[in-house]
Amino acid sequence: MVVETDQELQKLKEIGRICGLTLKKMSEAIEPGMTTAELDAIGRRLLEQEGAQSAPEECYQFPGATCISVNEEVAHGIPGDRVLKPGDLVNIDVSAVKDGFFADTGASFVMAPIAPRTEKLCRDGKRAMWTGINQVRAGQPYAKIGQAIGDFARKNRYTLIQNLASHGVGRSLHEEPSELATWPDPSERRMIENGQVFTVEPFLSLGANWAEGGDDPWTLYSEPRALTVQFEHTIVATRAGVVILTLVD
């Protein structure tokens, strides 16, 4: 989607706020002993209170309001009877729709006690996302995003999952521009359009390069198995930089 009116921008800001707030409240509610289904129910309630609907449910009939991935799960984890334990690495991915406008956000969290290496991975995962966002400006190549994140990962001795990409969003959950690499991609030739809405969401890992399916149609696992974090914002590119739709205080 390319934003053309202030009304569109305000609608995007509203659903972005809802997604960001839901992610924040869910992260604050995480505690050992709760199930991922119980955590998902908190997210569902928050979305409904704001008049929004789960985008994965609406678009893909995903069996949950949010995606919750734990430890070895990289993405698209199905909420269920898995019990969260101290030290677990938990990724929450919230995407929703309201009044025909979509936004998408996600982040990884660790429950105490936190291993120093995992704490650093989370901190650097967020830094990798901001490294990519800082490259965004209308008229610049999309390739700068993946190149900058790749440089960051290499310098800090991480790997990147290279089959889970950023994507356009706005009028649907996944739309053009599709398959926006958050790793160096020499074949990427597209340029960022003024008003373009898309995500920046690198998957930073302690050794994995790929995400592969498991026993259900949704959950993805790292290959080779290694702890992996994801941080994501939905943004609007402008000539002056970016408007971050899913950032909340």
PyRosetta script that sets phi, psi and omega in degrees:
from pyrosetta import init, pose_from_sequence

init()
pose = pose_from_sequence("MVVETDQELQKLKEIGRICGLTLKKMSEAIEPGMTTAELDAIGRRLLEQEGAQSAPEECYQFPGATCISVNEEVAHGIPGDRVLKPGDLVNIDVSAVKDGFFADTGASFVMAPIAPRTEKLCRDGKRAMWTGINQVRAGQPYAKIGQAIGDFARKNRYTLIQNLASHGVGRSLHEEPSELATWPDPSERRMIENGQVFTVEPFLSLGANWAEGGDDPWTLYSEPRALTVQFEHTIVATRAGVVILTLVD")
pose.set_psi(1, 139.0)
pose.set_omega(1, 172.1)
pose.set_phi(2, -112.2)
pose.set_psi(2, 122.4)
pose.set_omega(2, -178.4)
pose.set_phi(3, -69.8)
pose.set_psi(3, 127.7)
pose.set_omega(3, -178.0)
pose.set_phi(4, -118.3)
pose.set_psi(4, -19.7)
pose.set_omega(4, -178.3)
pose.set_phi(5, -134.1)
pose.set_psi(5, 159.7)
pose.set_omega(5, 177.0)
pose.set_phi(6, -66.4)
pose.set_psi(6, -32.4)
pose.set_omega(6, 178.0)
pose.set_phi(7, -62.4)
pose.set_psi(7, -42.4)
pose.set_omega(7, 176.8)
pose.set_phi(8, -61.4)
pose.set_psi(8, -43.0)
pose.set_omega(8, -179.8)
pose.set_phi(9, -62.6)
pose.set_psi(9, -41.1)
pose.set_omega(9, -179.7)
pose.set_phi(10, -66.3)
pose.set_psi(10, -38.0)
pose.set_omega(10, 176.8)
pose.set_phi(11, -64.5)
pose.set_psi(11, -40.3)
pose.set_omega(11, 177.8)
pose.set_phi(12, -66.5)
pose.set_psi(12, -41.0)
pose.set_omega(12, 177.8)
pose.set_phi(13, -62.0)
pose.set_psi(13, -36.6)
pose.set_omega(13, -179.2)
pose.set_phi(14, -66.8)
pose.set_psi(14, -48.7)
pose.set_omega(14, 179.8)
pose.set_phi(15, -70.3)
pose.set_psi(15, -30.9)
pose.set_omega(15, 174.7)
pose.set_phi(16, -63.7)
pose.set_psi(16, -42.9)
pose.set_omega(16, 177.6)
pose.set_phi(17, -61.2)
pose.set_psi(17, -42.8)
pose.set_omega(17, -178.8)
pose.set_phi(18, -63.3)
pose.set_psi(18, -45.1)
pose.set_omega(18, 179.0)
pose.set_phi(19, -63.6)
pose.set_psi(19, -45.0)
pose.set_omega(19, -179.4)
pose.set_phi(20, -64.0)
pose.set_psi(20, -41.6)
pose.set_omega(20, 179.6)
pose.set_phi(21, -66.0)
pose.set_psi(21, -41.2)
pose.set_omega(21, 179.5)
pose.set_phi(22, -62.6)
pose.set_psi(22, -44.6)
pose.set_omega(22, 177.1)
pose.set_phi(23, -60.0)
pose.set_psi(23, -44.3)
pose.set_omega(23, -179.7)
pose.set_phi(24, -61.3)
pose.set_psi(24, -47.8)
pose.set_omega(24, -177.9)
pose.set_phi(25, -67.1)
pose.set_psi(25, -37.7)
pose.set_omega(25, 177.6)
pose.set_phi(26, -65.0)
pose.set_psi(26, -41.4)
pose.set_omega(26, -179.3)
pose.set_phi(27, -64.4)
pose.set_psi(27, -34.8)
pose.set_omega(27, 179.4)
pose.set_phi(28, -72.6)
pose.set_psi(28, -20.7)
pose.set_omega(28, -177.3)
pose.set_phi(29, -90.3)
pose.set_psi(29, -11.6)
pose.set_omega(29, -177.1)
pose.set_phi(30, -61.7)
pose.set_psi(30, 131.3)
pose.set_omega(30, 174.5)
pose.set_phi(31, -155.2)
pose.set_psi(31, 148.9)
pose.set_omega(31, 178.9)
pose.set_phi(32, -57.6)
pose.set_psi(32, 142.6)
pose.set_omega(32, 178.4)
pose.set_phi(33, 98.4)
pose.set_psi(33, -19.4)
pose.set_omega(33, 177.1)
pose.set_phi(34, -84.7)
pose.set_psi(34, 154.8)
pose.set_omega(34, 176.8)
pose.set_phi(35, -92.6)
pose.set_psi(35, 161.5)
pose.set_omega(35, 177.3)
pose.set_phi(36, -65.8)
pose.set_psi(36, -27.7)
pose.set_omega(36, 175.2)
pose.set_phi(37, -65.9)
pose.set_psi(37, -39.1)
pose.set_omega(37, 178.5)
pose.set_phi(38, -66.5)
pose.set_psi(38, -39.2)
pose.set_omega(38, 177.3)
pose.set_phi(39, -65.9)
pose.set_psi(39, -40.7)
pose.set_omega(39, 178.3)
pose.set_phi(40, -63.0)
pose.set_psi(40, -37.9)
pose.set_omega(40, 180.0)
pose.set_phi(41, -61.9)
pose.set_psi(41, -34.0)
pose.set_omega(41, 176.1)
pose.set_phi(42, -63.5)
pose.set_psi(42, -45.0)
pose.set_omega(42, 177.7)
pose.set_phi(43, -61.8)
pose.set_psi(43, -43.5)
pose.set_omega(43, 179.7)
pose.set_phi(44, -60.2)
pose.set_psi(44, -45.1)
pose.set_omega(44, -179.3)
pose.set_phi(45, -61.2)
pose.set_psi(45, -41.8)
pose.set_omega(45, 179.9)
pose.set_phi(46, -65.2)
pose.set_psi(46, -42.8)
pose.set_omega(46, 178.3)
pose.set_phi(47, -61.6)
pose.set_psi(47, -45.5)
pose.set_omega(47, -178.7)
pose.set_phi(48, -64.5)
pose.set_psi(48, -37.1)
pose.set_omega(48, 178.3)
pose.set_phi(49, -62.3)
pose.set_psi(49, -29.0)
pose.set_omega(49, -179.0)
pose.set_phi(50, -93.5)
pose.set_psi(50, 3.5)
pose.set_omega(50, 179.0)
pose.set_phi(51, 77.0)
pose.set_psi(51, 22.0)
pose.set_omega(51, -179.3)
pose.set_phi(52, -109.6)
pose.set_psi(52, 162.3)
pose.set_omega(52, 177.0)
pose.set_phi(53, -121.7)
pose.set_psi(53, 151.4)
pose.set_omega(53, 176.3)
pose.set_phi(54, -63.5)
pose.set_psi(54, 124.7)
pose.set_omega(54, 179.2)
pose.set_phi(55, -68.9)
pose.set_psi(55, -42.2)
pose.set_omega(55, 178.3)
pose.set_phi(56, -60.2)
pose.set_psi(56, -37.4)
pose.set_omega(56, 176.2)
pose.set_phi(57, -67.4)
pose.set_psi(57, -46.5)
pose.set_omega(57, -176.6)
pose.set_phi(58, -65.6)
pose.set_psi(58, -39.8)
pose.set_omega(58, -172.6)
pose.set_phi(59, -91.8)
pose.set_psi(59, -35.1)
pose.set_omega(59, -169.9)
pose.set_phi(60, -129.3)
pose.set_psi(60, 5.7)
pose.set_omega(60, -177.5)
pose.set_phi(61, 55.8)
pose.set_psi(61, 37.7)
pose.set_omega(61, 176.0)
pose.set_phi(62, -63.9)
pose.set_psi(62, 139.9)
pose.set_omega(62, -176.5)
pose.set_phi(63, -82.5)
pose.set_psi(63, 58.2)
pose.set_omega(63, 179.5)
pose.set_phi(64, 172.9)
pose.set_psi(64, 160.8)
pose.set_omega(64, 177.7)
pose.set_phi(65, -79.4)
pose.set_psi(65, -32.4)
pose.set_omega(65, 180.0)
pose.set_phi(66, -133.2)
pose.set_psi(66, 163.9)
pose.set_omega(66, 174.2)
pose.set_phi(67, -97.3)
pose.set_psi(67, 127.1)
pose.set_omega(67, -179.6)
pose.set_phi(68, -127.6)
pose.set_psi(68, 113.9)
pose.set_omega(68, -175.1)
pose.set_phi(69, -115.3)
pose.set_psi(69, 134.3)
pose.set_omega(69, -173.1)
pose.set_phi(70, -122.6)
pose.set_psi(70, 129.1)
pose.set_omega(70, 173.2)
pose.set_phi(71, 54.5)
pose.set_psi(71, -103.0)
pose.set_omega(71, -174.4)
pose.set_phi(72, -71.7)
pose.set_psi(72, -13.6)
pose.set_omega(72, 178.2)
pose.set_phi(73, -81.8)
pose.set_psi(73, 128.7)
pose.set_omega(73, -177.0)
pose.set_phi(74, -90.6)
pose.set_psi(74, -40.7)
pose.set_omega(74, -174.5)
pose.set_phi(75, -160.6)
pose.set_psi(75, 159.5)
pose.set_omega(75, 171.8)
pose.set_phi(76, 61.9)
pose.set_psi(76, 29.6)
pose.set_omega(76, 176.7)
pose.set_phi(77, -64.6)
pose.set_psi(77, 136.1)
pose.set_omega(77, -178.7)
pose.set_phi(78, -85.3)
pose.set_psi(78, 126.1)
pose.set_omega(78, 175.4)
pose.set_phi(79, -61.1)
pose.set_psi(79, 137.9)
pose.set_omega(79, -177.8)
pose.set_phi(80, -166.2)
pose.set_psi(80, -143.7)
pose.set_omega(80, -174.2)
pose.set_phi(81, -92.2)
pose.set_psi(81, 9.3)
pose.set_omega(81, 176.6)
pose.set_phi(82, -64.9)
pose.set_psi(82, 127.4)
pose.set_omega(82, -178.9)
pose.set_phi(83, -92.0)
pose.set_psi(83, 128.6)
pose.set_omega(83, 179.2)
pose.set_phi(84, -76.3)
pose.set_psi(84, 139.1)
pose.set_omega(84, -175.5)
pose.set_phi(85, -123.3)
pose.set_psi(85, 158.1)
pose.set_omega(85, 175.6)
pose.set_phi(86, -54.3)
pose.set_psi(86, 136.8)
pose.set_omega(86, 179.7)
pose.set_phi(87, 88.0)
pose.set_psi(87, -6.2)
pose.set_omega(87, -179.4)
pose.set_phi(88, -67.2)
pose.set_psi(88, 143.7)
pose.set_omega(88, 171.2)
pose.set_phi(89, -96.1)
pose.set_psi(89, 119.7)
pose.set_omega(89, -173.6)
pose.set_phi(90, -121.0)
pose.set_psi(90, 124.3)
pose.set_omega(90, 173.9)
pose.set_phi(91, -105.9)
pose.set_psi(91, 131.0)
pose.set_omega(91, 177.2)
pose.set_phi(92, -116.3)
pose.set_psi(92, 127.1)
pose.set_omega(92, 179.6)
pose.set_phi(93, -120.7)
pose.set_psi(93, 116.7)
pose.set_omega(93, -177.1)
pose.set_phi(94, -116.0)
pose.set_psi(94, 120.6)
pose.set_omega(94, 172.4)
pose.set_phi(95, -134.1)
pose.set_psi(95, 141.0)
pose.set_omega(95, -173.2)
pose.set_phi(96, -151.6)
pose.set_psi(96, 168.4)
pose.set_omega(96, -179.8)
pose.set_phi(97, -134.0)
pose.set_psi(97, 140.7)
pose.set_omega(97, 173.5)
pose.set_phi(98, -147.9)
pose.set_psi(98, 130.7)
pose.set_omega(98, 179.1)
pose.set_phi(99, 55.9)
pose.set_psi(99, 31.0)
pose.set_omega(99, 176.4)
pose.set_phi(100, 84.6)
pose.set_psi(100, 6.7)
pose.set_omega(100, 179.8)
pose.set_phi(101, -117.8)
pose.set_psi(101, 139.4)
pose.set_omega(101, -174.0)
pose.set_phi(102, -116.2)
pose.set_psi(102, 150.7)
pose.set_omega(102, 169.6)
pose.set_phi(103, -144.8)
pose.set_psi(103, 164.5)
pose.set_omega(103, -170.5)
pose.set_phi(104, -149.4)
pose.set_psi(104, 131.1)
pose.set_omega(104, 178.4)
pose.set_phi(105, -150.1)
pose.set_psi(105, 161.4)
pose.set_omega(105, 179.6)
pose.set_phi(106, -166.0)
pose.set_psi(106, 161.7)
pose.set_omega(106, 177.9)
pose.set_phi(107, -163.8)
pose.set_psi(107, 161.2)
pose.set_omega(107, 179.9)
pose.set_phi(108, -113.0)
pose.set_psi(108, 142.9)
pose.set_omega(108, -176.6)
pose.set_phi(109, -137.5)
pose.set_psi(109, 151.5)
pose.set_omega(109, 176.9)
pose.set_phi(110, -121.1)
pose.set_psi(110, 134.7)
pose.set_omega(110, 175.6)
pose.set_phi(111, -89.5)
pose.set_psi(111, 139.4)
pose.set_omega(111, 179.4)
pose.set_phi(112, -60.2)
pose.set_psi(112, 149.3)
pose.set_omega(112, -1.8)
pose.set_phi(113, -75.1)
pose.set_psi(113, 140.0)
pose.set_omega(113, -174.5)
pose.set_phi(114, -102.8)
pose.set_psi(114, 121.9)
pose.set_omega(114, 175.4)
pose.set_phi(115, -67.3)
pose.set_psi(115, 136.5)
pose.set_omega(115, -177.5)
pose.set_phi(116, -53.7)
pose.set_psi(116, -39.2)
pose.set_omega(116, -178.5)
pose.set_phi(117, -66.1)
pose.set_psi(117, -37.3)
pose.set_omega(117, 179.2)
pose.set_phi(118, -72.1)
pose.set_psi(118, -38.4)
pose.set_omega(118, 176.5)
pose.set_phi(119, -60.7)
pose.set_psi(119, -42.1)
pose.set_omega(119, 179.0)
pose.set_phi(120, -67.2)
pose.set_psi(120, -38.7)
pose.set_omega(120, 178.3)
pose.set_phi(121, -60.3)
pose.set_psi(121, -44.6)
pose.set_omega(121, 178.6)
pose.set_phi(122, -63.5)
pose.set_psi(122, -44.4)
pose.set_omega(122, 179.7)
pose.set_phi(123, -61.2)
pose.set_psi(123, -43.1)
pose.set_omega(123, -178.1)
pose.set_phi(124, -75.9)
pose.set_psi(124, -27.4)
pose.set_omega(124, 174.9)
pose.set_phi(125, -62.2)
pose.set_psi(125, -41.1)
pose.set_omega(125, 176.4)
pose.set_phi(126, -67.1)
pose.set_psi(126, -40.0)
pose.set_omega(126, 177.5)
pose.set_phi(127, -62.7)
pose.set_psi(127, -38.5)
pose.set_omega(127, 178.8)
pose.set_phi(128, -62.3)
pose.set_psi(128, -42.8)
pose.set_omega(128, 178.0)
pose.set_phi(129, -60.0)
pose.set_psi(129, -47.8)
pose.set_omega(129, -178.9)
pose.set_phi(130, -66.6)
pose.set_psi(130, -32.0)
pose.set_omega(130, 174.6)
pose.set_phi(131, -59.3)
pose.set_psi(131, -42.2)
pose.set_omega(131, 177.6)
pose.set_phi(132, -68.6)
pose.set_psi(132, -46.0)
pose.set_omega(132, -179.1)
pose.set_phi(133, -59.3)
pose.set_psi(133, -35.6)
pose.set_omega(133, -178.3)
pose.set_phi(134, -68.0)
pose.set_psi(134, -11.5)
pose.set_omega(134, 177.4)
pose.set_phi(135, -88.4)
pose.set_psi(135, -9.8)
pose.set_omega(135, -170.6)
pose.set_phi(136, -81.3)
pose.set_psi(136, 125.9)
pose.set_omega(136, 173.7)
pose.set_phi(137, -161.4)
pose.set_psi(137, 137.2)
pose.set_omega(137, 178.8)
pose.set_phi(138, -56.5)
pose.set_psi(138, 135.2)
pose.set_omega(138, -179.6)
pose.set_phi(139, 94.5)
pose.set_psi(139, -9.2)
pose.set_omega(139, 178.9)
pose.set_phi(140, -95.2)
pose.set_psi(140, 159.1)
pose.set_omega(140, 178.7)
pose.set_phi(141, -72.5)
pose.set_psi(141, 141.4)
pose.set_omega(141, 171.5)
pose.set_phi(142, -60.0)
pose.set_psi(142, -30.2)
pose.set_omega(142, -175.9)
pose.set_phi(143, -59.4)
pose.set_psi(143, -24.9)
pose.set_omega(143, 179.6)
pose.set_phi(144, -62.7)
pose.set_psi(144, -29.7)
pose.set_omega(144, -178.9)
pose.set_phi(145, -65.0)
pose.set_psi(145, -54.7)
pose.set_omega(145, -178.9)
pose.set_phi(146, -65.3)
pose.set_psi(146, -35.1)
pose.set_omega(146, 179.9)
pose.set_phi(147, -65.7)
pose.set_psi(147, -44.0)
pose.set_omega(147, -179.8)
pose.set_phi(148, -65.7)
pose.set_psi(148, -42.7)
pose.set_omega(148, 178.2)
pose.set_phi(149, -65.5)
pose.set_psi(149, -39.6)
pose.set_omega(149, 177.6)
pose.set_phi(150, -62.7)
pose.set_psi(150, -41.3)
pose.set_omega(150, 177.2)
pose.set_phi(151, -62.2)
pose.set_psi(151, -42.0)
pose.set_omega(151, 178.7)
pose.set_phi(152, -62.4)
pose.set_psi(152, -46.7)
pose.set_omega(152, -178.8)
pose.set_phi(153, -62.2)
pose.set_psi(153, -45.4)
pose.set_omega(153, -178.3)
pose.set_phi(154, -64.0)
pose.set_psi(154, -43.9)
pose.set_omega(154, -178.4)
pose.set_phi(155, -62.9)
pose.set_psi(155, -33.5)
pose.set_omega(155, -176.8)
pose.set_phi(156, -101.6)
pose.set_psi(156, 10.5)
pose.set_omega(156, 173.3)
pose.set_phi(157, 63.9)
pose.set_psi(157, 45.2)
pose.set_omega(157, 172.6)
pose.set_phi(158, -115.0)
pose.set_psi(158, 168.0)
pose.set_omega(158, 169.8)
pose.set_phi(159, -114.4)
pose.set_psi(159, 168.9)
pose.set_omega(159, 178.7)
pose.set_phi(160, -125.8)
pose.set_psi(160, 137.3)
pose.set_omega(160, 172.5)
pose.set_phi(161, -68.5)
pose.set_psi(161, 124.9)
pose.set_omega(161, -170.8)
pose.set_phi(162, -112.0)
pose.set_psi(162, 24.0)
pose.set_omega(162, 168.8)
pose.set_phi(163, -134.5)
pose.set_psi(163, 19.1)
pose.set_omega(163, 170.9)
pose.set_phi(164, -124.2)
pose.set_psi(164, 106.4)
pose.set_omega(164, -169.3)
pose.set_phi(165, -110.1)
pose.set_psi(165, 164.6)
pose.set_omega(165, 168.9)
pose.set_phi(166, -71.5)
pose.set_psi(166, 172.6)
pose.set_omega(166, -173.0)
pose.set_phi(167, -162.1)
pose.set_psi(167, 158.1)
pose.set_omega(167, 171.2)
pose.set_phi(168, -68.7)
pose.set_psi(168, 152.2)
pose.set_omega(168, -178.4)
pose.set_phi(169, -155.1)
pose.set_psi(169, 164.2)
pose.set_omega(169, 176.9)
pose.set_phi(170, 145.8)
pose.set_psi(170, -68.0)
pose.set_omega(170, 176.5)
pose.set_phi(171, -95.1)
pose.set_psi(171, -11.2)
pose.set_omega(171, 170.3)
pose.set_phi(172, -150.1)
pose.set_psi(172, 171.8)
pose.set_omega(172, -176.2)
pose.set_phi(173, -71.4)
pose.set_psi(173, -40.4)
pose.set_omega(173, 178.3)
pose.set_phi(174, -128.8)
pose.set_psi(174, 119.9)
pose.set_omega(174, -179.3)
pose.set_phi(175, -150.6)
pose.set_psi(175, -178.5)
pose.set_omega(175, 177.9)
pose.set_phi(176, -67.0)
pose.set_psi(176, 145.3)
pose.set_omega(176, -0.4)
pose.set_phi(177, -77.6)
pose.set_psi(177, 128.5)
pose.set_omega(177, -176.4)
pose.set_phi(178, -93.6)
pose.set_psi(178, 161.6)
pose.set_omega(178, 173.8)
pose.set_phi(179, 51.9)
pose.set_psi(179, 56.9)
pose.set_omega(179, 176.9)
pose.set_phi(180, -86.5)
pose.set_psi(180, 109.4)
pose.set_omega(180, -173.7)
pose.set_phi(181, -68.1)
pose.set_psi(181, 134.8)
pose.set_omega(181, 170.7)
pose.set_phi(182, -104.8)
pose.set_psi(182, 31.6)
pose.set_omega(182, 174.7)
pose.set_phi(183, -142.8)
pose.set_psi(183, 162.4)
pose.set_omega(183, -178.7)
pose.set_phi(184, -61.4)
pose.set_psi(184, 124.7)
pose.set_omega(184, -178.2)
pose.set_phi(185, -133.6)
pose.set_psi(185, 97.9)
pose.set_omega(185, -177.5)
pose.set_phi(186, -62.2)
pose.set_psi(186, -18.2)
pose.set_omega(186, -178.1)
pose.set_phi(187, -85.3)
pose.set_psi(187, -8.4)
pose.set_omega(187, -177.6)
pose.set_phi(188, -75.3)
pose.set_psi(188, 118.5)
pose.set_omega(188, -176.7)
pose.set_phi(189, -121.7)
pose.set_psi(189, -0.8)
pose.set_omega(189, -175.1)
pose.set_phi(190, -74.4)
pose.set_psi(190, 154.0)
pose.set_omega(190, 178.7)
pose.set_phi(191, -112.9)
pose.set_psi(191, 149.2)
pose.set_omega(191, -178.5)
pose.set_phi(192, -78.1)
pose.set_psi(192, 126.1)
pose.set_omega(192, -178.7)
pose.set_phi(193, -90.2)
pose.set_psi(193, 146.1)
pose.set_omega(193, 177.4)
pose.set_phi(194, -62.7)
pose.set_psi(194, 127.7)
pose.set_omega(194, -179.2)
pose.set_phi(195, 88.3)
pose.set_psi(195, 0.9)
pose.set_omega(195, -178.9)
pose.set_phi(196, -68.0)
pose.set_psi(196, 136.5)
pose.set_omega(196, 179.4)
pose.set_phi(197, -107.0)
pose.set_psi(197, 126.4)
pose.set_omega(197, 178.2)
pose.set_phi(198, -160.6)
pose.set_psi(198, 172.2)
pose.set_omega(198, 178.8)
pose.set_phi(199, -101.0)
pose.set_psi(199, 157.7)
pose.set_omega(199, 165.7)
pose.set_phi(200, -125.2)
pose.set_psi(200, 117.4)
pose.set_omega(200, -171.7)
pose.set_phi(201, -149.9)
pose.set_psi(201, 75.1)
pose.set_omega(201, 177.1)
pose.set_phi(202, -71.2)
pose.set_psi(202, 147.7)
pose.set_omega(202, 173.2)
pose.set_phi(203, -109.3)
pose.set_psi(203, 102.1)
pose.set_omega(203, -176.7)
pose.set_phi(204, -94.4)
pose.set_psi(204, 134.7)
pose.set_omega(204, -170.7)
pose.set_phi(205, -134.6)
pose.set_psi(205, 158.0)
pose.set_omega(205, 174.4)
pose.set_phi(206, -87.2)
pose.set_psi(206, 21.0)
pose.set_omega(206, 175.8)
pose.set_phi(207, 153.3)
pose.set_psi(207, -11.2)
pose.set_omega(207, -178.5)
pose.set_phi(208, -84.6)
pose.set_psi(208, 150.1)
pose.set_omega(208, 177.5)
pose.set_phi(209, -122.3)
pose.set_psi(209, -7.3)
pose.set_omega(209, -169.9)
pose.set_phi(210, -146.4)
pose.set_psi(210, 155.7)
pose.set_omega(210, 172.4)
pose.set_phi(211, -117.6)
pose.set_psi(211, 131.2)
pose.set_omega(211, -177.7)
pose.set_phi(212, -129.2)
pose.set_psi(212, 155.5)
pose.set_omega(212, -179.5)
pose.set_phi(213, -74.7)
pose.set_psi(213, 164.8)
pose.set_omega(213, 179.8)
pose.set_phi(214, -125.0)
pose.set_psi(214, -133.3)
pose.set_omega(214, -173.8)
pose.set_phi(215, -85.3)
pose.set_psi(215, -13.5)
pose.set_omega(215, 178.0)
pose.set_phi(216, -118.2)
pose.set_psi(216, 169.0)
pose.set_omega(216, -174.9)
pose.set_phi(217, -73.0)
pose.set_psi(217, -4.0)
pose.set_omega(217, -169.6)
pose.set_phi(218, -119.3)
pose.set_psi(218, -50.3)
pose.set_omega(218, -168.9)
pose.set_phi(219, -66.3)
pose.set_psi(219, 134.0)
pose.set_omega(219, 178.3)
pose.set_phi(220, -113.0)
pose.set_psi(220, 143.5)
pose.set_omega(220, -177.2)
pose.set_phi(221, -122.8)
pose.set_psi(221, 152.3)
pose.set_omega(221, 180.0)
pose.set_phi(222, -72.8)
pose.set_psi(222, 146.6)
pose.set_omega(222, 176.2)
pose.set_phi(223, -136.8)
pose.set_psi(223, 117.6)
pose.set_omega(223, -6.8)
pose.set_phi(224, -67.6)
pose.set_psi(224, 164.6)
pose.set_omega(224, -177.5)
pose.set_phi(225, -60.7)
pose.set_psi(225, 122.7)
pose.set_omega(225, 179.1)
pose.set_phi(226, -163.0)
pose.set_psi(226, 146.3)
pose.set_omega(226, 177.7)
pose.set_phi(227, -59.8)
pose.set_psi(227, 135.6)
pose.set_omega(227, -175.8)
pose.set_phi(228, -139.5)
pose.set_psi(228, 139.1)
pose.set_omega(228, 177.7)
pose.set_phi(229, -119.9)
pose.set_psi(229, 155.1)
pose.set_omega(229, 177.0)
pose.set_phi(230, -134.5)
pose.set_psi(230, 135.7)
pose.set_omega(230, 172.4)
pose.set_phi(231, -131.2)
pose.set_psi(231, 139.8)
pose.set_omega(231, -170.5)
pose.set_phi(232, -148.0)
pose.set_psi(232, 137.9)
pose.set_omega(232, 168.1)
pose.set_phi(233, -130.9)
pose.set_psi(233, 151.8)
pose.set_omega(233, 168.4)
pose.set_phi(234, -94.9)
pose.set_psi(234, 132.3)
pose.set_omega(234, -174.8)
pose.set_phi(235, -132.3)
pose.set_psi(235, 161.3)
pose.set_omega(235, 169.9)
pose.set_phi(236, -116.7)
pose.set_psi(236, 125.5)
pose.set_omega(236, 178.6)
pose.set_phi(237, -82.5)
pose.set_psi(237, 135.5)
pose.set_omega(237, 175.0)
pose.set_phi(238, -131.6)
pose.set_psi(238, 173.6)
pose.set_omega(238, 178.5)
pose.set_phi(239, -69.2)
pose.set_psi(239, -21.5)
pose.set_omega(239, -179.6)
pose.set_phi(240, -93.1)
pose.set_psi(240, -8.3)
pose.set_omega(240, -177.3)
pose.set_phi(241, 141.8)
pose.set_psi(241, -124.4)
pose.set_omega(241, -176.2)
pose.set_phi(242, -134.4)
pose.set_psi(242, 152.6)
pose.set_omega(242, 164.9)
pose.set_phi(243, -109.0)
pose.set_psi(243, 121.1)
pose.set_omega(243, -177.8)
pose.set_phi(244, -96.1)
pose.set_psi(244, 111.4)
pose.set_omega(244, -171.5)
pose.set_phi(245, -78.3)
pose.set_psi(245, -29.1)
pose.set_omega(245, -170.8)
pose.set_phi(246, -105.0)
pose.set_psi(246, 12.1)
pose.set_omega(246, 179.2)
pose.set_phi(247, -86.3)
pose.set_psi(247, 124.7)
pose.set_omega(247, 177.5)
pose.set_phi(248, -126.1)
pose.set_psi(248, 157.0)
pose.set_omega(248, 179.9)
pose.set_phi(249, -73.6)
pose.dump_pdb("model.pdb")
